[in-house]
Amino acid sequence: MLERILALMKEKNINKNRLAALSKVPRTTIYSALSNEENCRKTKLETMRPIAAALGTTLDYIITGEDGQSIHGDFNPNTIISIGRNGQRTIYEISDEDAAIVDAFLNKFKKD
């Protein structure tokens, strides 16, 4: 992830301060997130989304490195997509029963 962000910054001649201004992400957050790969991967998606937009790309590209491909594709409701630390995507097709269990679990984390 970090490598892709830094490459886009270089390509567009955008430094960290400019990226903070364009993305409206605090400068300290930008510096922390872009200090190393681990920090970059730990950065919340809600923070990475405006960074990607400021760099003229998608969050999908930042995460997976796959240009023009969305992780949202044409999947059935019982599809789970897992993105590993290395950006590798794994797609799982699960039963209706398992989908209900996963849905109930994820709803526990839903913000009101």
matplotlib code that plots the C-alpha trace (Angstrom):
import matplotlib.pyplot as plt

x = [0.0, 2.6, 4.7, 1.6, 0.8, 4.4, 4.6, 1.4, 2.7, 6.0, 4.1, 1.9, 4.6, 2.7, 4.5, 3.0, 2.0, 0.2, -1.5, -2.8, -4.2, -5.8, -7.3, -8.2, -6.5, -4.5, -0.8, 0.2, -2.0, -0.5, 3.1, 2.3, 0.4, 3.1, 6.1, 6.1, 4.1, 2.7, 1.3, -0.1, -1.9, -3.3, -4.7, -8.5, -10.3, -12.2, -8.8, -7.4, -10.5, -9.8, -6.1, -6.9, -9.2, -6.6, -4.2, -6.8, -7.2, -9.5, -9.3, -9.4, -6.2, -4.4, -5.3, -5.0, -2.9, -5.3, -6.2, -9.7, -11.0, -13.4, -13.7, -17.4, -18.1, -21.1, -21.3, -24.3, -25.4, -23.5, -20.1, -17.4, -14.2, -11.2, -8.2, -5.0, -2.2, -0.4, -3.4, -4.3, -8.1, -9.9, -13.5, -15.7, -19.2, -21.1, -24.5, -27.6, -27.2, -23.6, -24.4, -27.0, -24.4, -21.8, -24.5, -25.5, -21.8, -21.1, -24.2, -22.7, -20.1, -22.5, -22.5, -25.9]
y = [0.0, 2.5, 1.9, 2.6, 5.8, 7.1, 6.3, 8.2, 11.1, 11.2, 10.9, 13.8, 15.8, 15.9, 16.0, 15.0, 18.5, 19.0, 15.6, 16.6, 19.8, 18.1, 15.2, 17.3, 14.6, 16.1, 16.5, 14.4, 11.6, 11.7, 11.6, 8.8, 6.7, 7.1, 6.5, 2.8, -0.1, -1.3, 2.2, 2.5, -0.8, 0.1, 3.4, 3.4, 3.1, 6.3, 8.0, 6.3, 7.1, 10.9, 10.2, 8.0, 10.6, 13.4, 11.2, 10.7, 7.0, 4.6, 3.0, -0.4, 0.5, 1.6, -1.6, -4.2, -2.6, -3.6, -0.8, -0.4, -3.3, -2.9, -5.2, -4.8, -6.7, -8.8, -11.0, -12.7, -11.7, -14.6, -13.5, -12.5, -10.8, -10.9, -8.7, -9.9, -7.8, -8.4, -7.1, -10.6, -11.0, -14.2, -14.7, -17.0, -18.2, -19.1, -20.7, -18.7, -20.0, -18.9, -15.6, -14.9, -15.7, -13.4, -10.7, -10.9, -10.7, -7.7, -5.9, -5.8, -3.4, -1.2, 2.5, 3.9]
z = [0.0, 1.0, -2.1, -4.3, -2.4, -2.5, -6.3, -6.9, -4.8, -6.8, -10.1, -9.3, -7.5, -4.3, -0.9, 2.4, 3.4, 0.0, 0.4, 3.8, 2.4, -0.7, 1.3, 4.4, 6.5, 9.4, 8.5, 11.6, 10.4, 6.9, 8.3, 10.7, 8.1, 5.5, 7.8, 7.2, 5.7, 9.1, 10.0, 6.5, 6.7, 10.2, 8.9, 8.9, 5.6, 6.3, 6.4, 3.3, 1.2, 0.9, 0.5, -2.5, -3.9, -3.5, -5.5, -8.2, -7.6, -5.8, -2.4, -4.3, -6.1, -2.9, -1.2, -3.9, -6.6, -9.2, -11.4, -12.5, -10.6, -7.7, -4.8, -5.1, -8.3, -9.2, -6.2, -4.6, -1.1, 0.5, -0.7, 1.7, 0.5, 2.7, 2.0, 3.7, 5.0, 1.7, -0.3, -1.5, -1.9, -1.0, -2.0, 0.1, -1.0, 2.2, 2.9, 3.9, 7.5, 7.7, 6.2, 8.9, 11.5, 9.9, 9.5, 13.2, 14.3, 12.1, 13.3, 16.8, 15.4, 13.5, 14.6, 15.3]

ax = plt.figure().add_subplot(projection="3d")
ax.plot(x, y, z, "-o")
ax.set_aspect("equal")
plt.show()
